[in-house]
Amino acid sequence: MSLSEAIKLTRQKALMSQEDFAGQLHVSLASITRWESGRSIPNISAMKSIKVFCLENNLPFETIETEWLTSRMESKK
């Protein structure tokens, strides 16, 4: 599963729109759109917010974390 798919699936499991998800994470709607389309990845601050969101909503964070780390390592090659 890609990072973009993992983020989208997490949002959908929470039954939230992109706009509501953005509000919960304190990021822009454009950020959510870029993440879910694979055009960008969350920064470390956003990842912390996603982790808190997952913990508070009893949603798995491991896949998002693993895919994010993989994406970061690939971009540094």
Sequence and secondary structure as in RCSB ss.txt:
>XXXX:A:sequence
MSLSEAIKLTRQKALMSQEDFAGQLHVSLASITRWESGRSIPNISAMKSIKVFCLENNLPFETIETEWLTSRMES
KK
>XXXX:A:secstr
  HHHHHHHHHHHTT  HHHHHHHHT  HHHHHHHHHTS    HHHHHHHHHHHHHTT   HHHHHHHHHHHHHH
T 
